């Protein structure tokens, strides 16, 4: 067994996982002194300030499986006792390519479009950028950036390697290119020669960037350093794909444009609009809900867009709710007309996807036995959690913990149906004046 060290070794770190994601896993246990992302090996090294902090991390995650963006990661002590400067500067570089003035940049976890203009804003502070060429490869969205001097390229790679263009996403993975000169034939949204502004623009409609084109300006992207941008409207399949770690869940097309779904086989004695809101809002913003008086076990739910509706149909079809197996299908009605018997949630501050939309998409799943509770009172106890939830089923285990300075909890029920009932009845309820948030957790045990 590896002896305790203040350096932690993290395995199964996919390209969708950012350095900030990993830091959030461990910062609650102490100060992080250094970190290295070993992209080529899907690993990372994190050095805590002292051994005691690292021991607390390993002990905690021995009992709870850490998961980042839907992917399980594994944390253990490293054989290193200290991270060196060489370790940090070598992360992700192509050691076979000698330093030169052309950089190969790969964008990981690309939630927002990256354009030539955005790249120029990011890289030009380190020297005169002569040329930029962008393209799509199996590794993801990439760019070649040619500086006027090799020193500028060295400065850029040292300053920007592993950094995010926007908060929490669009991470830069930079290495030296083997090319000696970039050839740019057109000045457009995919390539630019800043030394030759008279080059023609390519004929429109031939974009190789999967429909990105001018979406940067369409969504009003802010330049780096001014804060994260708002999540694009969900017509952008590429952004959604990035939120799910590079690929949509099996069975999700991402092309549905029907926003309204029909839920049937409900228990009319126990269901109401707010309970349906609490359940369906896990998969997107809710516009309106209408219980069908002529068919008491039917309801219409209008989601924020077609992709959110597709998620709801996919993850909720067949779920058990109040003793009945839920049926969820797309409705023939494009939307729900406002009426006295229709509940409007379009301005509700309980809609989950108005903020942190990308994070909420990553947490989408079918109902599970485990629920996650957040925005809890700081003095909450496991006994209070049990008391608040026990009316909805048998609770096998609970755990209260702190993350980013805020109290959270996990509760494991005997069945998915019991956990679902607890979620729809107790989400947005109050404990000691705090309005709590509940979602399904994909953890298998506490």
C-alpha positions as CSV (number, residue, x, y, z in Angstrom):
1,X,0.0,0.0,0.0
2,X,1.3,3.5,-0.9
3,X,2.4,5.5,2.1
4,X,0.4,8.7,2.8
5,X,1.6,11.7,0.8
6,X,0.4,15.2,0.4
7,X,0.3,14.5,-3.3
8,X,-2.9,12.8,-4.5
9,X,-3.2,10.7,-7.7
10,X,-6.5,11.0,-9.5
11,X,-7.4,8.4,-12.2
12,X,-10.1,8.2,-14.9
13,X,-10.0,11.9,-15.6
14,X,-11.7,12.3,-18.9
15,X,-11.1,15.3,-21.2
16,X,-14.5,16.7,-20.2
17,X,-13.3,17.1,-16.6
18,X,-11.5,20.4,-15.9
19,X,-8.9,21.2,-13.3
20,X,-11.4,23.3,-11.5
21,X,-13.8,20.3,-11.2
22,X,-11.1,18.3,-9.4
23,X,-10.2,21.2,-7.2
24,X,-13.8,21.4,-6.0
25,X,-13.6,17.8,-4.9
26,X,-10.7,18.4,-2.5
27,X,-10.7,22.1,-1.5
28,X,-13.1,21.4,1.4
29,X,-10.4,19.4,3.1
30,X,-7.6,21.9,2.9
31,X,-5.5,24.3,0.8
32,X,-4.4,23.0,-2.6
33,X,-0.7,23.9,-3.2
34,X,-0.2,22.6,-6.8
35,X,-2.0,20.6,-9.4
36,X,-1.1,18.9,-12.7
37,X,-3.4,17.6,-15.4
38,X,-1.9,14.6,-17.2
39,X,-4.2,14.7,-20.2
40,X,-2.4,12.0,-22.2
41,X,-2.9,9.5,-19.3
42,X,-6.4,10.6,-18.2
43,X,-4.9,11.3,-14.8
44,X,-4.1,14.2,-12.5
45,X,-1.8,15.0,-9.6
46,X,-3.0,17.3,-6.8
47,X,-0.7,18.4,-4.0
48,X,-2.4,19.5,-0.8
49,X,-0.7,21.9,1.7
50,X,0.0,19.1,4.2
51,X,-0.3,15.3,4.5
52,X,-3.2,15.5,7.0
53,X,-5.4,17.3,4.4
54,X,-4.6,14.6,1.8
55,X,-5.4,11.8,4.3
56,X,-8.8,13.4,4.9
57,X,-9.4,13.4,1.2
58,X,-8.5,9.8,0.7
59,X,-10.5,8.6,3.8
60,X,-13.6,10.6,2.7
61,X,-13.6,9.2,-0.8
62,X,-13.0,5.7,0.4
63,X,-16.6,5.8,1.7
64,X,-18.2,7.9,-1.1
65,X,-17.5,7.4,-4.8
66,X,-16.5,10.7,-6.3
67,X,-18.1,11.4,-9.6
68,X,-17.4,14.4,-11.9
69,X,-19.6,15.2,-14.9
70,X,-21.2,11.7,-14.7
71,X,-17.8,10.0,-14.6
72,X,-16.4,8.1,-11.6
73,X,-12.9,9.2,-10.6
74,X,-10.5,7.4,-8.3
75,X,-8.3,9.1,-5.7
76,X,-5.3,7.6,-4.0
77,X,-2.0,8.7,-2.5
78,X,0.7,9.3,-5.1
79,X,4.2,7.8,-4.9
80,X,5.4,11.4,-5.3
81,X,6.0,13.3,-2.1
82,X,6.3,16.7,-3.9
83,X,5.3,18.1,-7.3
84,X,8.1,19.9,-9.1
85,X,8.0,22.9,-11.4
86,X,9.0,20.5,-14.2
87,X,6.0,18.4,-13.5
88,X,3.7,21.3,-13.9
89,X,5.2,22.8,-17.0
90,X,5.2,19.5,-18.9
91,X,1.5,18.8,-18.5
92,X,-0.2,18.0,-21.8
93,X,2.7,19.1,-24.0
94,X,3.9,17.2,-27.1
95,X,7.4,16.4,-25.9
96,X,8.3,15.2,-29.4
97,X,7.8,18.7,-30.9
98,X,10.5,21.2,-30.1
99,X,9.4,24.7,-29.1
100,X,8.5,26.8,-32.1
101,X,6.2,29.7,-32.9
102,X,3.1,27.6,-33.9
103,X,0.9,26.1,-31.2
104,X,-1.7,23.3,-31.5
105,X,-4.6,24.0,-29.2
106,X,-7.3,21.5,-28.3
107,X,-10.5,22.8,-26.5
108,X,-11.9,20.4,-23.9
109,X,-15.4,20.6,-22.5
110,X,-16.5,23.1,-25.0
111,X,-19.9,24.4,-23.8
112,X,-19.7,27.6,-25.8
113,X,-18.5,28.2,-29.3
114,X,-14.9,29.2,-29.7
115,X,-14.3,31.5,-32.7
116,X,-11.2,33.0,-34.4
117,X,-12.0,36.3,-32.6
118,X,-12.2,34.6,-29.2
119,X,-8.9,32.8,-29.8
120,X,-7.3,36.0,-30.9
121,X,-8.4,37.8,-27.7
122,X,-7.0,35.0,-25.6
123,X,-3.6,34.6,-27.3
124,X,-2.7,38.1,-28.5
125,X,-1.7,39.4,-25.0
126,X,1.5,37.2,-25.3
127,X,2.7,38.5,-28.7
128,X,1.6,39.3,-32.2
129,X,-0.6,36.5,-33.6
130,X,0.0,36.2,-37.3
131,X,-2.4,33.4,-38.3
132,X,-5.1,31.2,-36.8
133,X,-6.7,28.1,-38.4
134,X,-9.5,26.2,-36.7
135,X,-10.8,22.7,-37.5
136,X,-12.7,19.7,-36.1
137,X,-10.9,16.4,-35.4
138,X,-11.6,13.2,-33.5
139,X,-9.9,14.8,-30.5
140,X,-12.4,17.6,-30.6
141,X,-12.3,21.3,-31.7
142,X,-8.7,22.3,-32.4
143,X,-6.8,25.4,-33.6
144,X,-3.3,26.2,-34.9
145,X,-2.0,29.6,-33.8
146,X,1.1,31.1,-35.3
147,X,3.0,33.8,-33.5
148,X,5.6,36.2,-34.9
149,X,8.2,34.8,-32.5
150,X,8.9,31.6,-30.7
151,X,9.3,33.5,-27.4
152,X,5.6,34.6,-27.7
153,X,4.5,31.0,-28.2
154,X,6.5,30.0,-25.1
155,X,5.0,32.7,-23.0
156,X,1.5,31.8,-24.2
157,X,1.9,28.0,-23.4
158,X,3.3,28.7,-20.0
159,X,0.5,31.2,-19.1
160,X,-2.5,29.5,-20.7
161,X,-1.9,25.7,-20.5
162,X,-4.9,24.1,-18.6
163,X,-6.7,27.4,-18.2
164,X,-10.4,27.9,-19.0
165,X,-11.6,30.4,-21.6
166,X,-14.9,30.7,-19.8
167,X,-15.7,29.9,-16.1
168,X,-15.8,26.1,-15.7
169,X,-15.5,25.1,-19.4
170,X,-13.6,25.5,-22.7
171,X,-10.3,24.3,-21.3
172,X,-7.1,25.0,-23.3
173,X,-4.8,22.0,-23.9
174,X,-1.8,23.4,-25.7
175,X,1.3,21.8,-27.3
176,X,3.9,22.9,-29.8
177,X,3.1,22.0,-33.5
178,X,5.5,20.3,-35.8
179,X,4.6,22.7,-38.6
180,X,6.9,25.5,-39.7
181,X,4.4,27.8,-41.4
182,X,0.6,28.0,-41.6
183,X,-1.1,28.4,-45.0
184,X,-4.3,30.5,-44.8
185,X,-6.3,30.9,-48.0
186,X,-9.4,32.7,-46.6
187,X,-10.2,35.2,-43.9
188,X,-13.4,34.0,-42.3
189,X,-14.9,32.6,-39.1
190,X,-12.6,29.5,-39.4
191,X,-9.3,31.0,-40.4
192,X,-7.5,34.3,-40.4
193,X,-4.3,35.8,-41.6
194,X,-3.7,38.9,-39.6
195,X,-0.7,39.9,-41.8
196,X,-2.9,39.8,-45.0
197,X,-6.3,41.4,-44.4
198,X,-7.1,41.5,-48.1
199,X,-7.6,37.7,-48.4
200,X,-11.1,36.7,-49.7
201,X,-13.7,35.2,-47.5
202,X,-14.8,31.7,-48.4
203,X,-18.3,31.1,-49.8
204,X,-20.9,31.0,-47.1
205,X,-22.5,27.7,-46.1
206,X,-19.3,25.7,-46.2
207,X,-18.5,25.8,-42.5
208,X,-16.5,22.8,-41.2
209,X,-17.3,23.6,-37.6
210,X,-20.6,21.7,-37.2
211,X,-22.8,24.8,-37.5
212,X,-21.0,27.1,-35.1
213,X,-20.3,29.8,-37.6
214,X,-21.3,33.1,-36.1
215,X,-23.1,31.7,-33.0
216,X,-20.6,33.5,-30.8
217,X,-22.0,36.8,-31.8
218,X,-25.5,35.4,-31.8
219,X,-25.3,34.4,-28.2
220,X,-23.4,37.5,-27.1
221,X,-20.3,35.8,-25.9
222,X,-18.2,37.9,-23.5
223,X,-14.5,38.2,-23.8
224,X,-12.4,36.1,-21.4
225,X,-12.0,37.6,-18.0
226,X,-15.4,39.2,-17.9
227,X,-17.2,36.3,-16.3
228,X,-19.1,33.2,-17.6
229,X,-21.6,33.7,-20.4
230,X,-25.2,32.6,-20.2
231,X,-25.9,29.1,-21.5
232,X,-27.0,29.1,-25.1
233,X,-30.5,28.4,-26.1
234,X,-31.0,24.7,-26.6
235,X,-31.0,24.6,-30.3
236,X,-27.2,24.2,-30.1
237,X,-26.7,20.5,-30.1
238,X,-22.9,20.8,-29.9
239,X,-23.1,22.8,-26.6
240,X,-25.5,20.2,-25.2
241,X,-23.2,17.3,-26.3
242,X,-20.3,19.0,-24.4
243,X,-22.5,19.3,-21.3
244,X,-22.9,15.5,-21.4
245,X,-19.1,14.9,-21.6
246,X,-18.8,14.6,-25.4
247,X,-21.8,12.5,-26.3
248,X,-25.5,12.6,-25.7
249,X,-27.1,9.8,-23.6
250,X,-28.0,6.7,-25.6
251,X,-31.5,7.2,-27.1
252,X,-31.3,11.0,-27.1
253,X,-31.2,12.5,-30.6
254,X,-30.9,16.2,-29.6
255,X,-33.1,17.1,-32.6
256,X,-36.6,17.0,-31.2
257,X,-38.5,20.4,-31.5
258,X,-41.7,19.4,-29.6
259,X,-41.8,21.2,-26.3
260,X,-44.9,19.7,-24.7
261,X,-45.2,16.2,-23.3
262,X,-48.2,14.2,-22.1
263,X,-47.9,12.4,-18.8
264,X,-50.5,9.6,-18.2
265,X,-51.3,6.8,-15.8
266,X,-50.9,9.3,-12.9
267,X,-52.5,8.8,-9.5
268,X,-55.1,11.6,-9.5
269,X,-55.6,11.4,-5.8
270,X,-52.0,12.2,-5.0
271,X,-50.6,14.2,-7.9
272,X,-50.9,18.0,-8.5
273,X,-49.2,20.6,-10.6
274,X,-46.4,21.4,-8.1
275,X,-45.5,17.8,-7.7
276,X,-45.2,17.4,-11.4
277,X,-43.2,20.6,-11.6
278,X,-40.7,19.2,-9.0
279,X,-40.2,16.0,-11.0
280,X,-40.1,17.4,-14.6
281,X,-38.0,20.4,-13.7
282,X,-35.1,18.0,-13.2
283,X,-34.8,17.9,-17.0
284,X,-35.5,21.5,-18.0
285,X,-37.4,24.6,-17.3
286,X,-41.2,24.4,-17.0
287,X,-43.4,26.9,-18.8
288,X,-46.9,25.6,-17.9
289,X,-48.6,22.5,-16.6
290,X,-52.3,21.6,-17.2
291,X,-54.1,18.7,-15.5
292,X,-56.7,17.3,-17.8
293,X,-60.1,17.4,-16.0
294,X,-61.7,15.1,-18.6
295,X,-58.9,12.5,-18.0
296,X,-57.8,12.9,-14.4
297,X,-54.8,10.6,-14.8
298,X,-53.4,12.8,-17.6
299,X,-51.4,16.0,-17.6
300,X,-49.7,18.2,-20.1
301,X,-46.3,19.7,-19.3
302,X,-44.7,22.4,-21.5
303,X,-40.9,22.4,-21.3
304,X,-38.5,25.2,-22.1
305,X,-37.5,23.6,-25.4
306,X,-37.6,20.4,-27.4
307,X,-34.3,19.0,-26.0
308,X,-35.5,19.4,-22.5
309,X,-38.8,17.7,-23.4
310,X,-36.8,14.8,-25.0
311,X,-34.8,14.4,-21.8
312,X,-38.0,14.2,-19.7
313,X,-39.6,11.6,-22.0
314,X,-36.4,9.5,-22.1
315,X,-35.7,9.5,-18.4
316,X,-39.2,9.4,-16.9
317,X,-41.0,6.9,-19.2
318,X,-41.9,3.9,-17.0
319,X,-40.9,5.5,-13.7
320,X,-43.0,4.3,-10.7
321,X,-44.9,7.1,-9.0
322,X,-47.6,6.6,-6.2
323,X,-48.1,3.0,-7.2
324,X,-48.5,3.6,-10.9
325,X,-46.0,3.2,-13.8
326,X,-45.7,6.6,-15.5
327,X,-46.2,7.0,-19.2
328,X,-44.5,10.0,-20.8
329,X,-44.9,10.8,-24.5
330,X,-44.6,13.8,-26.8
331,X,-47.9,15.7,-27.1
332,X,-49.6,16.7,-30.4
333,X,-50.0,20.2,-29.0
334,X,-47.0,22.5,-29.6
335,X,-47.7,24.4,-26.4
336,X,-50.2,25.0,-23.6
337,X,-52.6,27.9,-23.9
338,X,-52.8,30.1,-20.8
339,X,-56.1,29.6,-19.0
340,X,-57.6,29.7,-15.5
341,X,-57.1,25.9,-15.1
342,X,-53.4,26.1,-16.3
343,X,-50.5,26.7,-13.9
344,X,-47.9,29.0,-15.2
345,X,-44.3,28.4,-14.1
346,X,-42.5,30.5,-16.7
347,X,-41.3,33.1,-14.1
348,X,-40.8,30.7,-11.3
349,X,-37.4,31.1,-9.5
350,X,-37.6,27.4,-8.8
351,X,-36.8,26.5,-12.4
352,X,-33.4,24.9,-12.1
353,X,-32.0,25.7,-15.6
354,X,-32.1,29.5,-15.3
355,X,-28.7,29.2,-13.6
356,X,-26.0,26.6,-13.8
357,X,-27.7,25.0,-16.8
358,X,-24.7,23.0,-17.9
359,X,-24.3,21.4,-14.5
360,X,-28.0,20.5,-14.3
361,X,-27.9,18.8,-17.7
362,X,-24.9,16.7,-16.5
363,X,-27.0,15.5,-13.5
364,X,-30.0,14.3,-15.6
365,X,-30.8,10.6,-15.0
366,X,-33.7,8.2,-14.4
367,X,-35.0,8.1,-10.9
368,X,-32.7,6.4,-8.5
369,X,-32.8,5.2,-4.9
370,X,-30.5,8.0,-3.8
371,X,-31.4,11.7,-3.5
372,X,-29.1,14.6,-3.0
373,X,-30.2,17.5,-0.8
374,X,-28.6,21.0,-1.0
375,X,-29.1,24.6,0.3
376,X,-29.6,23.1,3.8
377,X,-29.2,24.9,7.1
378,X,-25.6,24.9,8.3
379,X,-26.6,23.2,11.6
380,X,-28.6,20.4,10.0
381,X,-28.2,16.9,11.4
382,X,-28.8,13.4,9.9
383,X,-31.6,13.0,12.4
384,X,-33.4,16.1,11.0
385,X,-32.9,14.8,7.4
386,X,-34.5,11.5,8.5
387,X,-37.4,13.2,10.2
388,X,-38.1,15.4,7.1
389,X,-38.1,12.5,4.7
390,X,-39.2,9.4,6.6
391,X,-42.9,9.7,5.7
392,X,-42.1,8.7,2.1
393,X,-40.5,5.3,2.7
394,X,-37.8,3.4,4.4
395,X,-34.4,5.2,4.5
396,X,-31.5,2.8,4.5
397,X,-28.8,5.4,5.1
398,X,-28.1,9.1,5.2
399,X,-25.0,11.3,5.2
400,X,-24.6,15.0,5.9
401,X,-21.4,16.6,4.5
402,X,-20.0,20.0,3.6
403,X,-18.9,21.0,0.1
404,X,-17.6,24.5,-0.8
405,X,-18.6,25.6,2.7
406,X,-22.2,24.6,2.3
407,X,-24.1,21.7,4.0
408,X,-25.4,19.0,1.7
409,X,-26.8,15.5,2.3
410,X,-27.5,12.2,0.7
411,X,-30.4,9.9,1.5
412,X,-30.7,6.3,0.3
413,X,-34.2,4.8,0.1
414,X,-35.1,1.1,-0.3
415,X,-36.7,1.8,-3.7
416,X,-36.6,4.3,-6.6
417,X,-40.4,4.9,-6.1
418,X,-39.9,6.0,-2.5
419,X,-37.0,8.3,-3.5
420,X,-39.1,9.8,-6.3
421,X,-42.0,10.4,-3.9
422,X,-39.7,12.1,-1.4
423,X,-38.2,14.3,-4.1
424,X,-41.6,15.5,-5.6
425,X,-43.1,16.1,-2.2
426,X,-40.1,17.7,-0.4
427,X,-38.2,19.6,-3.1
428,X,-38.6,23.3,-2.4
429,X,-39.9,22.6,1.1
430,X,-38.5,24.5,4.1
431,X,-36.2,23.3,6.9
432,X,-35.6,26.0,9.5
433,X,-36.3,28.7,7.0
434,X,-34.0,27.3,4.2
435,X,-35.7,26.3,1.0
436,X,-34.1,23.0,0.1
437,X,-33.3,21.6,-3.3
438,X,-33.5,17.9,-4.1
439,X,-32.3,15.9,-7.1
440,X,-31.5,12.3,-7.9
441,X,-27.9,11.1,-7.2
442,X,-26.2,8.6,-9.4
443,X,-24.1,7.3,-6.5
444,X,-24.8,3.7,-5.7
445,X,-24.0,3.7,-1.9
446,X,-23.1,6.1,0.9
